[in-house]
Amino acid sequence: MTTDPNTRIPVQPSRELGKPAGTIAWSEHLIAWGEYDRKWRCGQSAERVAERGGFGYCELLEFLCAHPETWEPR
């Protein structure tokens, strides 16, 4: 997986919020992953999370404490 800052990372949809699948910027994914890693310490890299389909939209809300700024629908 590339760590190019222009890379878009998948975001899983949220039925609860009515958000379809989308993408976010790699830089914002890294911020969310940092909080994920701090909270869960599961050893899964940011690259691996992206390879497995990215975070769900609701997870991003939890980890970023805000709506993702770079989210775009697919």
N, C-alpha and C positions, 0 to 999 in steps of 0.2 A: 504494500500500500504506500502510496506517495504521501508525503507530508507537505506538499505544495500548499501554500496558504489559500490558493484559489480553488482547491479541491472542495467539492460539495459532498457532505456526508448524509446518508439517508436518515430520515426520521419516521418512525412508525406512527400510524394514525391514532387518533383518540376519538372513539365513539362518544364518550361522555361530553367532550367539548365540541364535537362536530368538526374536528380538524382532519382533513385527508392526509395521506402520506405526503411527505415533503422532504426537503433537504435543508441543512444549515452549513455555514462555513466551517472549515476545519478549525479555525481559531476559536470559534464559539463551542464547537464540540470538545476541544481540549479543556476549556473552562468547566464545562459540565462534567467531563470525565474526571477532572481534578477533585471536584466535590464528591463524585461517585466513589472514587478511590479512597478519599479521606474517610467517608462514611462506612464503606463496606470492606475495604482492604482485601479484595478477593483476588488480586494479582492479575486481573484481566487488563491488558493494555488498551489504550485508546484506539489503536489500530484494530485490535481484535473486536472491540465493541462495534466499530464501524463495519468490519467484515461480516458480522453477525446481523446486520440490519439496522444498526444505530440504536439510539435511545427512543423510547416512546415520547410523544409530545408531553404527556403528564410528567414523565420522569424529568424532562428538561425543565419544566416549571419548578419541580422540587429542587433540582440541583443548581439552577440559575437564580432561583427566587424571583423570577420574572419571566415574561414571555420571551422566547428567543428572538433577538433582534434581526438575525439573518435568515430566519425561516422563510422558505418559499414552497408553495405547493408543487408537487411533481407534475 
